[in-house]
């Protein structure tokens, strides 16, 4: 009877170890894939704040160009 209990305990421990190892492997794989997705997102997309700052700079630059063109246009008409 004790032999059966020991065998059962060893089998249960081995089964639990196998399940834990497989689960850990799957978690590791999901973590690796998530890291890849995060990297792709970071490479391809810009935050709203950064985009807003870039657009503001672009608009400011365009306004300066327009002002210069207006000054040139006024000089030629005089």
C-alpha positions in Angstrom: 0.0 0.0 0.0 2.8 2.4 0.8 4.5 1.6 -2.5 1.4 2.6 -4.4 1.2 5.9 -2.4 4.9 6.6 -3.2 4.4 5.8 -6.9 1.3 8.0 -7.0 3.2 10.8 -5.3 6.1 10.5 -7.7 3.7 10.4 -10.7 1.8 13.4 -9.4 5.0 15.4 -8.9 6.3 14.4 -12.4 3.0 15.4 -13.9 2.9 18.7 -12.0 6.5 19.4 -13.1 5.6 18.7 -16.8 2.6 20.9 -16.7 4.6 23.7 -15.0 7.4 23.4 -17.6 5.0 23.5 -20.5 3.0 26.4 -19.0 6.3 28.3 -18.4 7.3 27.7 -22.0 4.0 29.0 -23.3 4.2 32.1 -21.1 7.7 32.7 -22.3 6.6 32.4 -25.9 3.7 34.8 -25.4 6.0 37.2 -23.7 8.4 37.1 -26.6 5.7 37.6 -29.1 4.3 40.6 -27.1 7.8 42.1 -27.1 7.9 41.8 -30.9 4.5 43.5 -31.2 5.6 46.3 -28.9 8.7 46.8 -30.9 6.8 47.0 -34.2 4.4 49.5 -32.7 7.2 51.7 -31.4 8.9 51.6 -34.8 5.9 52.5 -36.9 3.7 54.8 -34.8 4.2 58.2 -33.2 2.5 59.4 -30.0 -0.2 62.1 -30.3 2.0 64.5 -28.3 5.0 64.0 -30.6 2.8 64.4 -33.7 1.2 67.6 -32.3 4.6 69.1 -31.6 5.8 68.2 -35.1 2.7 69.7 -36.7 3.1 72.9 -34.6 6.7 73.3 -35.8 5.7 72.7 -39.4 2.9 75.2 -39.2 5.2 77.8 -37.6 7.7 77.2 -40.3 5.0 77.6 -43.0 3.9 80.9 -41.4 7.4 82.2 -41.6 7.7 81.3 -45.3 4.3 83.0 -46.0 5.5 86.1 -44.2 8.7 86.2 -46.3 6.7 85.7 -49.5 4.4 88.5 -48.5 7.3 90.9 -47.9 8.9 90.0 -51.2 5.5 90.4 -52.9 5.0 93.9 -51.3 8.5 95.0 -52.4 8.0 94.1 -56.0 4.6 95.9 -56.2 6.0 99.2 -54.9 
